[in-house]
């Protein structure tokens, strides 16, 4: 922007317009690249984590607890 102001006139305005256009183009490219990376990471995470929850061990119950069935039996 400083260079466009130093040039001045119509040429300076053209330099400024081209600089703004290049900036916007670069930001759009970066946004699309970031989107592609995030989608790739999501697909990779889904593939690597498939079935992890099903094979995780259940949390241990406190001593004396026998689960929901015992609770139901005690209250029926």
CNS distance restraints for C-alpha pairs under 8 A (distance, minus, plus):
assign (resid   1 and name CA) (resid   5 and name CA) 6.30 0.50 0.50
assign (resid   1 and name CA) (resid  16 and name CA) 6.08 0.50 0.50
assign (resid   1 and name CA) (resid  19 and name CA) 7.73 0.50 0.50
assign (resid   2 and name CA) (resid   6 and name CA) 6.20 0.50 0.50
assign (resid   3 and name CA) (resid   7 and name CA) 6.15 0.50 0.50
assign (resid   3 and name CA) (resid  12 and name CA) 7.60 0.50 0.50
assign (resid   4 and name CA) (resid   8 and name CA) 6.11 0.50 0.50
assign (resid   4 and name CA) (resid  11 and name CA) 7.71 0.50 0.50
assign (resid   4 and name CA) (resid  12 and name CA) 4.22 0.50 0.50
assign (resid   4 and name CA) (resid  13 and name CA) 6.53 0.50 0.50
assign (resid   4 and name CA) (resid  14 and name CA) 8.00 0.50 0.50
assign (resid   4 and name CA) (resid  15 and name CA) 5.62 0.50 0.50
assign (resid   4 and name CA) (resid  16 and name CA) 5.49 0.50 0.50
assign (resid   5 and name CA) (resid  12 and name CA) 6.04 0.50 0.50
assign (resid   6 and name CA) (resid  12 and name CA) 7.39 0.50 0.50
assign (resid   7 and name CA) (resid  11 and name CA) 6.71 0.50 0.50
assign (resid   7 and name CA) (resid  12 and name CA) 4.94 0.50 0.50
assign (resid   8 and name CA) (resid  12 and name CA) 4.44 0.50 0.50
assign (resid   8 and name CA) (resid  13 and name CA) 7.05 0.50 0.50
assign (resid   9 and name CA) (resid  13 and name CA) 6.45 0.50 0.50
assign (resid  10 and name CA) (resid  14 and name CA) 6.25 0.50 0.50
assign (resid  11 and name CA) (resid  15 and name CA) 6.26 0.50 0.50
assign (resid  12 and name CA) (resid  16 and name CA) 6.13 0.50 0.50
assign (resid  13 and name CA) (resid  17 and name CA) 6.09 0.50 0.50
assign (resid  14 and name CA) (resid  18 and name CA) 6.10 0.50 0.50
assign (resid  15 and name CA) (resid  19 and name CA) 6.09 0.50 0.50
assign (resid  16 and name CA) (resid  20 and name CA) 6.22 0.50 0.50
assign (resid  17 and name CA) (resid  21 and name CA) 6.17 0.50 0.50
assign (resid  18 and name CA) (resid  22 and name CA) 6.07 0.50 0.50
assign (resid  19 and name CA) (resid  23 and name CA) 6.16 0.50 0.50
assign (resid  20 and name CA) (resid  24 and name CA) 6.23 0.50 0.50
assign (resid  21 and name CA) (resid  25 and name CA) 6.08 0.50 0.50
assign (resid  22 and name CA) (resid  26 and name CA) 6.09 0.50 0.50
assign (resid  23 and name CA) (resid  27 and name CA) 6.21 0.50 0.50
assign (resid  24 and name CA) (resid  28 and name CA) 6.17 0.50 0.50
assign (resid  25 and name CA) (resid  29 and name CA) 6.23 0.50 0.50
assign (resid  26 and name CA) (resid  30 and name CA) 6.17 0.50 0.50
assign (resid  27 and name CA) (resid  31 and name CA) 6.10 0.50 0.50
assign (resid  28 and name CA) (resid  32 and name CA) 6.25 0.50 0.50
assign (resid  29 and name CA) (resid  33 and name CA) 6.12 0.50 0.50
assign (resid  30 and name CA) (resid  34 and name CA) 6.03 0.50 0.50
assign (resid  31 and name CA) (resid  35 and name CA) 6.13 0.50 0.50
assign (resid  32 and name CA) (resid  36 and name CA) 6.20 0.50 0.50
assign (resid  33 and name CA) (resid  37 and name CA) 6.25 0.50 0.50
assign (resid  34 and name CA) (resid  38 and name CA) 6.13 0.50 0.50
assign (resid  35 and name CA) (resid  39 and name CA) 6.13 0.50 0.50
assign (resid  36 and name CA) (resid  40 and name CA) 6.07 0.50 0.50
assign (resid  37 and name CA) (resid  41 and name CA) 6.10 0.50 0.50
assign (resid  38 and name CA) (resid  42 and name CA) 6.13 0.50 0.50
assign (resid  39 and name CA) (resid  43 and name CA) 6.24 0.50 0.50
assign (resid  40 and name CA) (resid  44 and name CA) 6.11 0.50 0.50
assign (resid  41 and name CA) (resid  45 and name CA) 5.98 0.50 0.50
assign (resid  42 and name CA) (resid  46 and name CA) 6.10 0.50 0.50
assign (resid  43 and name CA) (resid  47 and name CA) 6.17 0.50 0.50
assign (resid  44 and name CA) (resid  48 and name CA) 6.09 0.50 0.50
assign (resid  45 and name CA) (resid  49 and name CA) 5.85 0.50 0.50
assign (resid  46 and name CA) (resid  50 and name CA) 5.87 0.50 0.50
assign (resid  51 and name CA) (resid  55 and name CA) 6.71 0.50 0.50
assign (resid  52 and name CA) (resid  56 and name CA) 6.42 0.50 0.50
assign (resid  61 and name CA) (resid  65 and name CA) 6.20 0.50 0.50
assign (resid  61 and name CA) (resid  66 and name CA) 7.47 0.50 0.50
assign (resid  61 and name CA) (resid  67 and name CA) 7.57 0.50 0.50
assign (resid  65 and name CA) (resid  70 and name CA) 7.83 0.50 0.50
assign (resid  66 and name CA) (resid  70 and name CA) 5.71 0.50 0.50
assign (resid  66 and name CA) (resid  71 and name CA) 7.84 0.50 0.50
assign (resid  67 and name CA) (resid  71 and name CA) 6.64 0.50 0.50
assign (resid  68 and name CA) (resid  72 and name CA) 6.16 0.50 0.50
assign (resid  69 and name CA) (resid  73 and name CA) 6.11 0.50 0.50
assign (resid  70 and name CA) (resid  74 and name CA) 6.07 0.50 0.50
assign (resid  71 and name CA) (resid  75 and name CA) 6.44 0.50 0.50
assign (resid  72 and name CA) (resid  76 and name CA) 6.16 0.50 0.50
